[in-house]
Amino acid sequence: MGIIMEKLVAATRNENKIREIRAILGKYFEVLSMDDAGVSGEAEETGTSFEENALLKARYVMQQTGLSSIADDSGLEVDALGGEPGIYSARYSGGHGDDAANNELLLKKLEGVPAPRTARYVAALALVRPGKPDICCRGTCEGEILTHYQGDGGFGYDPLFLCETGKTFAEIDQKTKNSISHRRRGIDAVLRELERENV
């Protein structure tokens, strides 16, 4: 591909996200976790958009390690809720990363809303490198929110999110998810930007 970047730190402690990023980028880069790279603490997500938060996380890791870093900030936008939960997707119910509570709150807020309850997964991917311009791209995957859970795979809102395959993200296999997910599309957009740099 003409992209030379040996080590890349994934600015997340979410094992599911690290697995997805490795599955997509592993053939291009040696993807390290924050623990692999000796990163302590967490970036404060004080941004007002997915892009701002992704850049904050990637810059935090690069400052600690001196290595290139990739971060994503992702979440679910539901049209009937004016874009909620948005950047608060992981902590929608108050605590951070309580998937069951977040899903229950989402279902409660959507009670009585007729189908199709259109929504999308959004991921902003930020690549930050020493001495080079930052790259930040957005990927989306359109779908709708069901009234009941389907499937036992995935994480987050996946059991409620009916995607373009006609199944939920929790029902499709990982390879299929990695080919159409918002994170995949965001990473692909970053790779296209890198390609332009290396032409």
Rosetta blueprint (number, residue, H / E / L):
1 M L
2 G L
3 I L
4 I L
5 M L
6 E L
7 K E
8 L E
9 V E
10 A E
11 A L
12 T L
13 R L
14 N L
15 E H
16 N H
17 K H
18 I H
19 R H
20 E H
21 I H
22 R H
23 A H
24 I H
25 L H
26 G L
27 K L
28 Y L
29 F L
30 E E
31 V E
32 L E
33 S L
34 M L
35 D L
36 D L
37 A L
38 G L
39 V L
40 S L
41 G L
42 E L
43 A L
44 E L
45 E L
46 T L
47 G L
48 T L
49 S L
50 F H
51 E H
52 E H
53 N H
54 A H
55 L H
56 L H
57 K H
58 A H
59 R H
60 Y H
61 V H
62 M H
63 Q H
64 Q H
65 T H
66 G L
67 L L
68 S L
69 S E
70 I E
71 A E
72 D E
73 D E
74 S E
75 G E
76 L E
77 E E
78 V E
79 D H
80 A H
81 L H
82 G L
83 G L
84 E L
85 P E
86 G H
87 I H
88 Y H
89 S H
90 A H
91 R H
92 Y L
93 S L
94 G L
95 G L
96 H L
97 G L
98 D L
99 D H
100 A H
101 A H
102 N H
103 N H
104 E H
105 L H
106 L H
107 L H
108 K H
109 K H
110 L L
111 E L
112 G L
113 V L
114 P L
115 A L
116 P L
117 R L
118 T E
119 A E
120 R E
121 Y E
122 V E
123 A E
124 A E
125 L E
126 A E
127 L E
128 V E
129 R L
130 P L
131 G L
132 K L
133 P L
134 D L
135 I E
136 C E
137 C E
138 R E
139 G E
140 T E
141 C E
142 E E
143 G E
144 E E
145 I E
146 L L
147 T L
148 H L
149 Y L
150 Q L
151 G L
152 D L
153 G L
154 G L
155 F L
156 G L
157 Y L
158 D H
159 P H
160 L H
161 F E
162 L E
163 C L
164 E L
165 T L
166 G L
167 K L
168 T E
169 F L
170 A L
171 E L
172 I L
173 D L
174 Q H
175 K H
176 T H
177 K H
178 N H
179 S H
180 I H
181 S L
182 H H
183 R H
184 R H
185 R H
186 G H
187 I H
188 D H
189 A H
190 V H
191 L H
192 R H
193 E H
194 L H
195 E H
196 R H
197 E H
198 N L
199 V L
